[in-house]
Amino acid sequence: MTRLLFFGRLRDVAGYAEREFVLPSEIETIADLRVYLAAYDPHLGEAVAARGVRIAVDQAFCASEGAPARDAREIAFMSPLSGG
């Protein structure tokens, strides 16, 4: 099981702050996970694909879409912060 966490606006779009998922075997990378989320919930998929969304795998920020997701215990999606 992988715990997916959603922060800020992404939590609002998802309708929950966290959820446990059994990720399908074909999900190897963060890019694969984004495709999976878009199929699972198109609105959430669009939101996590938005510019500025940061992703952390097991509490370490990902540098690329190719970052591994397969054996992650926790994957967090954080919406960009705005302010001034």
C-alpha positions, 0 to 999 in steps of 0.5 A: 500500500502507498499512502497518497497525501494531498495538500492545499488546493489539491486536497480540495480537488481530491476531496480528502487529505490522504488515502491508501492505494494499492498501485497497479504493477505498471506504475513505476515512476511519478509520470506513471502515477500522474497518468493513473490518477488522471484515469482514476479521477480526471479533475484530480489528474488535471490538478496534479499535472498543473504547473508548480505542483511539487511531489515528495516521495517518502519525504524527499522532493522529486527532481523529475517525472522519472523518479521511482514511485513503485516501492514508495510508502508515501507520496505527497502532492503539494500545490504551489503557494501563492502570496505576496 
